[in-house]
Amino acid sequence: MIWGHIASVKNMETIVLGIGNVLLKDEGIGCHVVHALEEVPLPNIKVMDWGTCPDVVQFLEDADKLIIVDAAKGGGIPGQIYRFKLGDVALEQKPFLSLHDTGLLDNLILMKLLHNMPEIIIIGIEPKETRWGLELSPELQEKVPRIVEIILAEINDTNPKGEVEC
């Protein structure tokens, strides 16, 4: 196993959530990463492919830590890895026409206002291609092992400063 040994996790529940659309190449990176994580024995960790569904709020009651993995356009090179917290995200100001117009970040911010939220870490990966296709671009495919390592460091609290290599 290339991921190494997982240290024992404190008595808390951590959820790793992969977000994305696997039909749009690199847009599905979060889903591909959580499937790679399924190869690693992770006691007390829930690893879920949540696809394009923004309603993760139902899982937050049980979680002490939520790690979200998704494509993120930050202007970097394809495959660049970003780490940020919910408070670091600036939302686009737009009028809501209905509750169906809310996305993942909107839901998380709304829940933060209404409830006690777990620690939320977002691992974003700069996409290269978001056109139709089931495969990741080569640049993102080669980053999957590194993204898994970063997530394991977050789970084990061995990435205390949130340092992420690009």
PERANOR-V702210 format. One record per helix or strand. SS is the DSSP state (~ for helix, > for strand). FROM is the first residue (numbers start at 1). TO is the last residue. If there is no record, write none. Layout:
ss = (SS & SS)
from = (FROM & FROM)
to = (TO & TO)
//
This chain:
ss = (> & > & ~ & > & ~ & > & > & ~ & ~ & ~ & > & > & ~ & ~)
from = (14 & 24 & 25 & 45 & 57 & 65 & 81 & 86 & 99 & 104 & 119 & 133 & 138 & 144)
to = (19 & 24 & 37 & 51 & 62 & 71 & 85 & 88 & 101 & 114 & 125 & 133 & 141 & 155)
//
